[in-house]
Amino acid sequence: MDPIFTADTLKESDFRRLAQFIEKHLGIKMPPAKRIMLESRLQKRLRLLKFNSFSEYVDFVFSDAGSRSELYHMIDAVTTNKTDFFREADHFEFLLNNWLPKQSPLWSAARPCRIWSAGCASGEEVYTLMIVMEEYKRCSPSFFYEILGTDISMKVLEEAVNAVYDEERIANLPIEYKKRYFLKSKNPDRHEIRIKPEFRNRVRFERLNLMDEEYSFRQPFDIIFCRNVIIYFDRKTQEQLVKHLAFHLKDEGLLFLGHSESMTGMDLPLSLVAPTVYCKNKERV
């Protein structure tokens, strides 16, 4: 019989070790008020690995063996991954009805529209963008696109690639979208849907830490979505990150932030064109 799990509370010294790592390498603010939240999220990892104290667990995370086997699991537990289909829907309406019709002559099979969903979580935003692009392509057959989704969490990226979701997640989508892009589970007891394979194959996912000094992209993007991500960072990190995103944005390309995020007072090569939608200024980096 397994021993009873009796892990103690997260000590202040252990919290500081974790918080310093999280703030430095993930950019996520970890004030003392988040100590209880961090303790709660890591309890499952302690149970699974059968550690009886947080001190043992923290020592293991930062050991050579732990950095190879547990560090990514700790990151998965810490990062918040909340998303949904057509979340903040006015952004997608702006793309479909305003911006794409004005820009589409620029794009073809040889020069597709390049789109990046940064902090894509379990993929709902990526597949929403796919639906928007496919809907536009229905009336503009010469239009081509590429979509990349990135996240720091391997766990949610696996979910994104698998593309299986609770059926209720698409309850408010138009019926034609449900029929066109989704499959229902063959098991009537499983109320799940999945993106059809021909559409899953039109997007790709990669692991990427937005706090890395360099990204490996060779070409700039026409559209970058980084919504409800920078809200977790301090002001200085927010500005550095958005500058980094803008560097990888094509001149006159669009950057979408979450509606709760603001860049007021930041020195950035971007101009506001719609609520939380920014256009990169020409010849500024």
C-alpha positions, 0 to 999 in steps of 0.5 A: 500500500502506498504511504499516506501523502502528508506533504507540508506547506510551501515554506517561504524559502522554497517559495522564493526559489520557485518564484525567482525562477518563474519570474526570471525564466517565464516572466510571470509575476510571483508576489507573496500573495501567489504562494498559496496558489503555487502550493495548490497547483504543485500538490498533485506533482508531490503526490505523483512523485511521492514527496512528503515535503515541498522542500524535497520537491523543490530540491529535486526540481533544481537538481540535474535529474529534476531539470531533465524530468520534472522542470517542464511538469512544474512549468505546466502546473504554474502557467495559466492556460485559459482559452476558448473558441472565438474568445473576444470575437470582435477581433475575428470580425475585424479580420474577416470583415475589415482587414482581410478584404483590403489586404488579400491581393498580397497573398498567394500560394507562393506568399501565404498570409503568415499568422502566429498565435503566441501563448496558444494554450490548448489550441482553440485560438489557433483553430478559430483563426483557421476557421476565419481564414477558411471562411474568407478563402471560400469567397477568395479561392486564391487566398493562402495562409499559414498558422503557427501556435506556440506555447511554453507548456508541452501538456497543452500543446499535446492537447492542441495537436489532438484537437479534442474538446468538450462539445459544449465549447462550441455550443454558441458557434453557427451551425454551419461552422459546426458541420464544416469544421468539427466531428462528433465522437462516435461514442454517444456517451462521450460529449466530445468534438474534434477538428476534422483532420483536413483542417488540423493539418493546416496548422502547426504547433511548436514549443516556445518560451516568449522570454527567450532572447531570440526566436528562430523565425526566419520570416516576419508574420502578417498577424500576431495574436498574443492575447491575455498573455502579457497581463501576467508580466510586470510592466518592464517585461511587457514592454520588452516582450511586445517590442520582441513581437513587433520585431517579428511582425511585418510592416503594416502587420497586425498585433492583437492583445487581450481586451484587459491589456494596455500598452499606454505609455510604452515606446513601441513601433505600433499604432492603434487601429481598433480596440487592442489591435495594433498596426506596425509602423513602417520603417520602425523597429 
